Amino acid sequence: MKFILTERGNEAISLAFVKDFAIERVVYQDNTTGSHVIAELDDDDDVTIKIFESEDADGNFSAAKAYIAKLIEKLNIDGAKFLLSASGNEAINLMFVNTFNIGQVVYNDAEKFCVAAVLSDESQKTISKEFDTATEAEKFLAELVEQLNGGEAL
């Protein structure tokens, strides 16, 4: 079982209970901002694991995204199974994914097809990747399932 120590060193979180990692932008009372990387637990508690605070709000957010990407890469190498979102600002623990589905999203000037992971408690849906066509999304989903099954299509 793997644990993550929070930045402040006052709490350690078991990966077995982390549903996802996400970034929260925070505005403090003095109007400064920060980006907090949080771990959302299976009981819907949030634990802040890393804080980025500087004068540059966009820089904080970018640094938080880079931190999540590096964290997920390391955790997955060590045997965990997290899926980074298309936007890079969250990652879902595959142990909590109930289904993957393809949905159609209409933006102001474009239509996209998104492969999304839906958590088992249906508390959230995370877009894994966007495509221009349904066929591309279906191909990606088939490849993702094959990869998750260790190279075997079921």
MARBA-3410 file (N, C-alpha, C, O; in Angstrom, 1 decimal):
154
0.8,-1.2,0.0,0.0,0.0,0.0,0.9,1.2,0.0,1.9,1.3,0.8 ~ 0.6,2.2,-0.8,1.4,3.4,-1.0,0.7,4.6,-0.3,-0.6,4.7,-0.2 ~ 1.5,5.5,0.3,1.0,6.7,0.9,1.6,7.9,0.3,2.8,7.9,-0.2 ~ 0.9,9.0,0.4,1.5,10.3,-0.1,1.6,11.2,1.2,0.6,11.4,1.9 ~ 2.7,11.8,1.4,2.9,12.7,2.5,2.5,14.1,2.0,3.0,14.5,0.9
1.7,14.9,2.8,1.4,16.2,2.4,2.6,17.1,2.5,3.6,16.8,3.2 ~ 2.5,18.2,1.8,3.7,19.2,1.7,4.1,19.6,3.1,5.3,19.8,3.4 ~ 3.1,19.9,4.0,3.4,20.3,5.3,3.9,19.2,6.2,4.4,19.5,7.3 ~ 3.8,18.0,5.8,4.3,16.9,6.6,3.5,16.5,7.8,3.9,15.7,8.6 ~ 2.2,17.0,7.8,1.4,16.7,9.0,0.3,15.6,8.7,-0.5,15.3,9.6
0.3,15.1,7.5,-0.7,14.1,7.1,-0.2,13.2,6.0,0.6,13.6,5.1 ~ -0.5,11.9,6.1,-0.2,11.0,5.0,-1.5,10.3,4.5,-2.3,9.9,5.3 ~ -1.6,10.2,3.2,-2.9,9.7,2.6,-2.6,8.4,1.9,-1.7,8.3,1.1 ~ -3.5,7.4,2.2,-3.4,6.1,1.5,-3.9,6.3,0.0,-5.0,6.8,-0.1 ~ -3.1,5.9,-0.9,-3.6,5.9,-2.3,-4.9,5.1,-2.6,-5.6,5.4,-3.5
-5.1,4.1,-1.8,-6.2,3.2,-1.9,-7.5,4.0,-1.8,-8.6,3.5,-2.2 ~ -7.5,5.1,-1.1,-8.7,5.9,-0.8,-8.8,7.2,-1.6,-9.7,8.0,-1.3 ~ -7.8,7.4,-2.4,-7.8,8.7,-3.3,-8.6,8.4,-4.5,-8.2,7.6,-5.4 ~ -9.8,9.1,-4.7,-10.5,9.0,-5.9,-9.9,9.8,-7.0,-9.8,9.4,-8.2 ~ -9.4,11.0,-6.7,-8.8,11.8,-7.7,-7.9,12.9,-7.1,-7.9,13.2,-5.9
-7.0,13.4,-8.0,-6.2,14.6,-7.7,-6.7,15.7,-8.5,-7.1,15.5,-9.7 ~ -6.8,16.9,-8.0,-7.3,18.1,-8.7,-6.6,19.3,-8.3,-5.9,19.4,-7.2 ~ -6.8,20.4,-9.0,-6.3,21.7,-8.7,-7.4,22.6,-8.3,-8.4,22.7,-9.0 ~ -7.3,23.3,-7.2,-8.2,24.3,-6.8,-7.5,25.7,-6.8,-6.4,25.8,-6.2 ~ -8.1,26.6,-7.5,-7.5,28.0,-7.4,-8.1,28.6,-6.2,-9.3,28.6,-5.9
-7.3,29.3,-5.4,-7.7,29.8,-4.1,-7.4,31.3,-4.1,-6.3,31.7,-4.5 ~ -8.4,32.1,-3.7,-8.1,33.6,-3.5,-8.2,33.8,-2.0,-9.2,33.5,-1.3 ~ -7.1,34.3,-1.4,-6.9,34.6,0.0,-7.6,35.9,0.3,-7.9,36.7,-0.5 ~ -7.7,36.2,1.6,-8.3,37.4,2.1,-7.6,38.7,1.7,-8.2,39.7,1.5 ~ -6.3,38.6,1.5,-5.5,39.7,1.0,-5.5,39.9,-0.5,-4.7,40.6,-1.1
-6.3,39.1,-1.2,-6.5,39.1,-2.6,-5.3,38.5,-3.4,-5.3,38.6,-4.6 ~ -4.4,37.8,-2.7,-3.4,37.0,-3.4,-4.0,35.7,-3.8,-5.1,35.3,-3.2 ~ -3.4,35.0,-4.7,-4.0,33.7,-5.1,-2.9,32.6,-5.0,-1.7,32.8,-4.9 ~ -3.5,31.4,-5.0,-2.6,30.2,-5.0,-3.3,29.1,-5.7,-4.6,29.2,-6.0 ~ -2.6,28.1,-6.0,-3.2,26.9,-6.6,-2.8,25.7,-5.7,-1.7,25.5,-5.4
-3.9,25.0,-5.2,-3.7,23.9,-4.3,-4.0,22.6,-5.1,-5.0,22.5,-5.7 ~ -3.0,21.7,-4.9,-3.3,20.3,-5.5,-3.9,19.6,-4.3,-3.3,19.4,-3.2 ~ -5.1,19.1,-4.6,-5.8,18.3,-3.6,-6.0,16.9,-3.9,-6.0,16.5,-5.1 ~ -6.1,16.1,-2.9,-6.5,14.7,-3.1,-8.0,14.5,-2.6,-8.2,14.8,-1.4 ~ -8.9,14.1,-3.5,-10.3,13.9,-3.0,-10.4,12.4,-2.6,-10.1,11.6,-3.4
-10.8,12.2,-1.4,-10.9,10.9,-0.8,-12.2,10.3,-1.1,-13.2,11.0,-1.5 ~ -12.3,8.9,-0.9,-13.6,8.2,-1.2,-14.7,8.7,-0.3,-15.9,8.4,-0.6 ~ -14.4,9.3,0.8,-15.5,9.8,1.7,-15.8,11.3,1.4,-16.5,12.0,2.2 ~ -15.3,11.8,0.3,-15.5,13.1,-0.2,-14.8,14.2,0.6,-15.1,15.4,0.4 ~ -13.9,13.8,1.4,-13.0,14.8,2.1,-11.9,15.2,1.1,-11.6,14.4,0.2
-11.4,16.4,1.2,-10.3,16.9,0.4,-9.1,17.1,1.3,-9.3,17.6,2.4 ~ -8.0,16.7,0.8,-6.7,17.0,1.6,-5.8,17.7,0.6,-5.5,17.2,-0.5 ~ -5.3,18.8,1.1,-4.3,19.6,0.3,-2.9,18.9,0.4,-2.4,18.7,1.5 ~ -2.4,18.5,-0.8,-1.1,17.9,-0.7,0.1,18.8,-1.1,1.2,18.5,-0.8 ~ -0.2,19.8,-1.9,0.8,20.7,-2.4,0.2,22.1,-2.6,-0.9,22.2,-3.2
0.9,23.2,-2.3,0.4,24.5,-2.5,1.4,25.3,-3.3,2.6,25.2,-3.1 ~ 0.9,26.0,-4.3,1.8,26.9,-5.1,1.3,28.3,-5.0,0.1,28.6,-5.3 ~ 2.2,29.1,-4.4,1.8,30.5,-4.1,2.9,31.4,-4.6,4.1,31.3,-4.2 ~ 2.6,32.3,-5.5,3.5,33.3,-6.0,2.7,34.5,-6.5,1.4,34.4,-6.4 ~ 3.3,35.5,-7.0,2.6,36.7,-7.5,1.9,36.3,-8.8,0.9,37.0,-9.2
2.3,35.3,-9.5,1.8,34.9,-10.8,0.7,33.8,-10.7,1.1,32.6,-10.5 ~ -0.5,34.1,-10.7,-1.6,33.2,-10.6,-1.6,32.1,-11.7,-1.8,30.9,-11.4 ~ -1.3,32.5,-13.0,-1.2,31.6,-14.0,0.0,30.7,-13.9,-0.1,29.5,-14.2 ~ 1.1,31.2,-13.4,2.3,30.4,-13.1,2.0,29.4,-12.0,2.5,28.3,-12.1 ~ 1.2,29.8,-11.0,0.9,28.8,-9.9,0.1,27.6,-10.5,0.4,26.5,-10.2
-0.9,28.0,-11.4,-1.7,26.9,-12.0,-0.9,26.0,-12.9,-1.1,24.8,-12.8 ~ 0.0,26.6,-13.7,0.9,25.8,-14.5,1.8,24.9,-13.7,2.0,23.7,-14.1 ~ 2.3,25.4,-12.6,3.2,24.6,-11.8,2.4,23.5,-11.1,2.9,22.4,-11.0 ~ 1.2,23.7,-10.7,0.3,22.7,-10.1,0.0,21.6,-11.2,0.1,20.4,-10.8 ~ -0.2,22.0,-12.4,-0.5,21.0,-13.5,0.8,20.2,-13.7,0.7,18.9,-13.9
1.9,20.8,-13.7,3.2,20.0,-13.9,3.4,19.1,-12.7,3.9,18.0,-12.9 ~ 3.1,19.5,-11.5,3.2,18.7,-10.4,2.3,17.4,-10.5,2.8,16.3,-10.2 ~ 1.1,17.6,-10.9,0.2,16.5,-11.0,0.7,15.5,-12.1,0.7,14.3,-11.9 ~ 1.1,16.0,-13.2,1.6,15.2,-14.3,2.8,14.3,-13.8,2.8,13.1,-14.0 ~ 3.7,15.0,-13.1,4.9,14.2,-12.6,4.5,13.2,-11.5,5.0,12.1,-11.5
3.6,13.6,-10.6,3.1,12.7,-9.6,2.4,11.5,-10.2,2.7,10.4,-9.8 ~ 1.5,11.7,-11.2,0.8,10.6,-11.8,1.8,9.7,-12.5,1.7,8.4,-12.5 ~ 2.8,10.3,-13.2,3.8,9.4,-13.9,4.5,8.6,-12.9,4.7,7.4,-13.1 ~ 5.0,9.1,-11.8,5.7,8.4,-10.8,4.8,7.3,-10.1,5.2,6.1,-10.0 ~ 3.6,7.7,-9.8,2.6,6.7,-9.2,2.4,5.5,-10.1,2.3,4.4,-9.7
2.2,5.8,-11.4,1.8,4.8,-12.3,3.0,3.8,-12.6,2.9,2.6,-12.8 ~ 4.2,4.4,-12.6,5.4,3.6,-12.7,5.5,2.6,-11.5,6.0,1.5,-11.7 ~ 5.1,3.1,-10.4,5.2,2.3,-9.1,4.0,1.4,-9.0,3.9,0.7,-7.9 ~ 3.1,1.3,-10.0,2.1,0.3,-10.0,0.7,0.8,-9.7,-0.3,0.1,-9.8 ~ 0.5,2.1,-9.4,-0.8,2.7,-9.2,-1.4,2.9,-10.6,-0.7,2.7,-11.6
-2.7,3.1,-10.7,-3.4,3.3,-12.0,-4.2,4.6,-11.9,-5.4,4.6,-11.5 ~ -3.6,5.7,-12.3,-4.3,7.0,-12.4,-4.3,7.4,-13.8,-3.4,7.2,-14.6 ~ -5.4,8.1,-14.2,-5.6,8.6,-15.6,-5.6,10.1,-15.6,-6.5,10.7,-14.9 ~ -4.7,10.7,-16.2,-4.6,12.2,-16.3,-5.7,12.7,-17.3,-5.9,12.1,-18.3 ~ -6.4,13.8,-16.9,-7.4,14.3,-17.8,-6.8,15.0,-19.0,-5.6,15.3,-19.0
-7.6,15.3,-20.0,-7.2,15.9,-21.2,-6.6,17.3,-20.9,-5.6,17.7,-21.5 ~ -7.2,18.0,-19.9,-6.7,19.3,-19.6,-5.5,19.3,-18.7,-4.8,20.4,-18.6 ~ -5.2,18.2,-18.1,-4.1,18.1,-17.2,-4.2,18.6,-15.8,-3.3,18.7,-15.0 ~ -5.4,19.1,-15.5,-5.6,19.6,-14.2,-6.3,18.7,-13.1,-6.6,19.1,-12.0 ~ -6.5,17.4,-13.5,-7.0,16.4,-12.6,-6.6,15.0,-13.1,-6.3,14.8,-14.3
-6.6,14.1,-12.2,-6.3,12.7,-12.5,-7.2,11.8,-11.6,-7.4,12.1,-10.4 ~ -7.8,10.8,-12.3,-8.7,9.9,-11.6,-8.0,8.6,-11.3,-7.3,8.0,-12.1 ~ -8.3,8.0,-10.1,-7.9,6.7,-9.7,-8.8,5.7,-10.4,-10.0,5.7,-10.2 ~ -8.2,4.8,-11.3,-9.0,3.9,-12.1,-9.8,2.9,-11.2,-10.7,2.3,-11.6 ~ -9.3,2.7,-9.9,-10.1,1.8,-9.0,-11.5,2.4,-8.8,-12.4,1.6,-8.4
-11.7,3.7,-9.0,-13.0,4.3,-8.7,-13.8,4.5,-10.0,-14.9,5.1,-9.9 ~ -13.3,4.1,-11.1,-14.0,4.4,-12.4,-15.0,3.3,-12.6,-14.7,2.1,-12.6 ~ -16.3,3.7,-12.8,-17.3,2.7,-13.1,-17.4,2.4,-14.6,-17.5,1.3,-15.0 ~ -17.4,3.5,-15.3,-17.5,3.3,-16.8,-16.7,4.4,-17.5,-16.4,5.4,-17.0 ~ -16.4,4.1,-18.8,-15.9,5.1,-19.7,-17.0,5.2,-20.7,-17.5,4.2,-21.2
-17.2,6.4,-21.1,-18.2,6.6,-22.2,-17.8,7.7,-23.1,-16.9,8.5,-22.8 ~ -18.5,7.8,-24.3,-18.2,8.8,-25.3,-19.4,9.7,-25.3,-20.6,9.3,-25.4 ~ -19.1,11.0,-25.1,-20.2,12.0,-25.1,-19.9,13.1,-26.2,-18.7,13.3,-26.5 ~ -20.9,13.7,-26.6,-20.8,14.8,-27.6,-20.8,16.1,-26.8,-21.7,16.4,-26.0 ~ -19.9,17.0,-27.1,-19.9,18.3,-26.5,-19.9,19.4,-27.6,-19.1,19.3,-28.6
-20.7,20.4,-27.4,-20.8,21.4,-28.5,-20.3,22.7,-27.8,-20.8,23.2,-26.8 ~ -19.2,23.2,-28.5,-18.7,24.5,-28.1,-19.3,25.6,-29.0,-20.1,25.2,-29.8 ~ -18.9,26.8,-28.8,-19.4,27.9,-29.6,-19.3,27.7,-31.1,-20.3,27.9,-31.8 ~ -18.2,27.2,-31.5,-18.0,27.0,-32.9,-17.5,25.6,-33.4,-17.2,25.4,-34.5 ~ -17.6,24.7,-32.4,-17.1,23.3,-32.8,-17.9,22.3,-32.0,-18.4,22.5,-30.9
-17.9,21.1,-32.6,-18.5,19.9,-31.9,-17.3,18.9,-31.7,-16.6,18.6,-32.6 ~ -17.2,18.4,-30.5,-16.2,17.5,-30.1,-16.8,16.2,-29.5,-18.0,16.2,-29.0 ~ -16.1,15.1,-29.6,-16.5,13.8,-29.0,-15.5,13.5,-27.9,-14.3,13.5,-28.2 ~ -16.0,13.3,-26.7,-15.1,13.2,-25.6,-15.2,11.8,-25.0,-16.3,11.3,-24.8 ~ -14.1,11.2,-24.7,-14.0,10.0,-23.9,-13.9,10.4,-22.4,-13.0,11.1,-22.1
-14.9,10.0,-21.6,-14.9,10.4,-20.2,-14.9,9.2,-19.3,-15.4,8.2,-19.6 ~ -14.3,9.4,-18.2,-14.3,8.4,-17.1,-15.3,8.9,-16.1,-15.3,10.0,-15.6 ~ -16.3,8.0,-15.7,-17.3,8.3,-14.7,-17.0,7.5,-13.5,-16.8,6.3,-13.5 ~ -16.9,8.2,-12.3,-16.6,7.5,-11.1,-17.8,6.7,-10.6,-18.9,7.0,-11.0 ~ -17.5,5.7,-9.8,-18.5,4.7,-9.4,-19.6,5.3,-8.6,-20.8,4.8,-8.7
-19.3,6.4,-7.9,-20.4,7.1,-7.1,-21.1,8.2,-8.0,-21.9,8.9,-7.5 ~ -20.7,8.2,-9.2,-21.2,9.2,-10.2,-21.1,10.7,-9.7,-21.8,11.6,-10.1 ~ -20.1,10.9,-8.8,-19.8,12.2,-8.3,-19.2,13.1,-9.3,-19.3,14.4,-9.2 ~ -18.5,12.5,-10.2,-17.9,13.4,-11.3,-17.6,12.6,-12.5,-17.6,11.3,-12.5 ~ -17.4,13.3,-13.6,-17.0,12.8,-14.8,-15.8,13.5,-15.3,-15.8,14.8,-15.2
-14.8,12.8,-15.7,-13.5,13.5,-16.2,-13.3,13.2,-17.6,-13.3,12.0,-18.0 ~ -13.1,14.2,-18.4,-12.8,14.0,-19.8,-11.3,13.6,-20.0,-10.4,14.3,-19.6 ~ -11.2,12.4,-20.6,-9.8,11.9,-20.8,-9.2,12.5,-22.0,-8.0,12.7,-22.1 ~ -10.0,12.6,-23.1,-9.5,13.1,-24.3,-10.6,13.6,-25.2,-11.7,13.0,-25.1 ~ -10.4,14.6,-26.0,-11.4,15.1,-27.0,-11.0,14.8,-28.4,-9.8,14.8,-28.7
-12.0,14.5,-29.3,-11.7,14.2,-30.7,-12.7,14.9,-31.6,-13.8,15.4,-31.1 ~ -12.3,15.0,-32.8,-13.2,15.7,-33.8,-14.3,14.8,-34.3,-15.3,15.3,-34.7 ~ -14.1,13.5,-34.3,-15.1,12.6,-34.8,-15.4,11.5,-33.8,-14.5,11.2,-32.9 ~ -16.5,10.9,-33.9,-16.9,9.8,-33.0,-16.0,8.6,-33.3,-15.7,7.8,-32.3 ~ -15.7,8.4,-34.5,-14.8,7.2,-34.9,-13.5,7.3,-34.2,-13.0,6.3,-33.7
-12.9,8.5,-34.1,-11.6,8.7,-33.4,-11.8,8.4,-31.9,-10.9,7.7,-31.3 ~ -12.8,8.8,-31.3,-13.1,8.6,-29.9,-13.3,7.1,-29.6,-12.8,6.6,-28.7 ~ -14.0,6.4,-30.5,-14.2,5.0,-30.3,-12.9,4.2,-30.4,-12.7,3.3,-29.7 ~ -12.1,4.6,-31.4,-10.8,4.0,-31.5,-9.9,4.2,-30.3,-9.3,3.2,-29.8 ~ -9.9,5.4,-29.8,-9.1,5.7,-28.6,-9.7,4.9,-27.4,-8.9,4.3,-26.6
-11.0,4.8,-27.2,-11.6,4.0,-26.1,-11.2,2.6,-26.2,-10.8,1.9,-25.2 ~ -11.2,2.0,-27.4,-10.8,0.6,-27.6,-9.4,0.4,-27.2,-9.0,-0.6,-26.6 ~ -8.5,1.3,-27.6,-7.1,1.2,-27.3,-6.8,1.4,-25.8,-6.0,0.7,-25.2 ~ -7.6,2.3,-25.2,-7.5,2.5,-23.8,-7.8,1.2,-23.0,-7.1,0.8,-22.1 ~ -9.0,0.6,-23.4,-9.4,-0.6,-22.7,-8.4,-1.7,-22.9,-8.1,-2.4,-21.9
-7.9,-1.8,-24.1,-6.8,-2.9,-24.3,-5.6,-2.6,-23.4,-5.1,-3.6,-22.9 ~ -5.2,-1.4,-23.4,-4.0,-1.0,-22.6,-4.3,-1.3,-21.1,-3.4,-1.9,-20.4 ~ -5.5,-0.9,-20.6,-5.8,-1.2,-19.2,-5.9,-2.6,-18.8,-5.7,-3.0,-17.7 ~ -6.2,-3.4,-19.8,-6.4,-4.9,-19.6,-5.0,-5.6,-19.9,-5.0,-6.8,-20.1 ~ -4.0,-4.9,-20.0,-2.6,-5.5,-20.1,-2.4,-6.0,-21.6,-1.7,-7.0,-21.8
-3.0,-5.3,-22.5,-2.8,-5.7,-23.9,-3.8,-6.6,-24.5,-3.6,-7.2,-25.6 ~ -4.8,-6.9,-23.7,-5.8,-7.9,-24.2,-7.2,-7.1,-24.3,-7.7,-6.5,-23.4 ~ -7.8,-7.3,-25.5,-9.1,-6.8,-25.8,-10.1,-7.8,-25.3,-10.1,-8.9,-25.7 ~ -11.1,-7.3,-24.5,-12.1,-8.3,-24.0,-13.4,-7.9,-24.6,-14.4,-8.6,-24.3
END
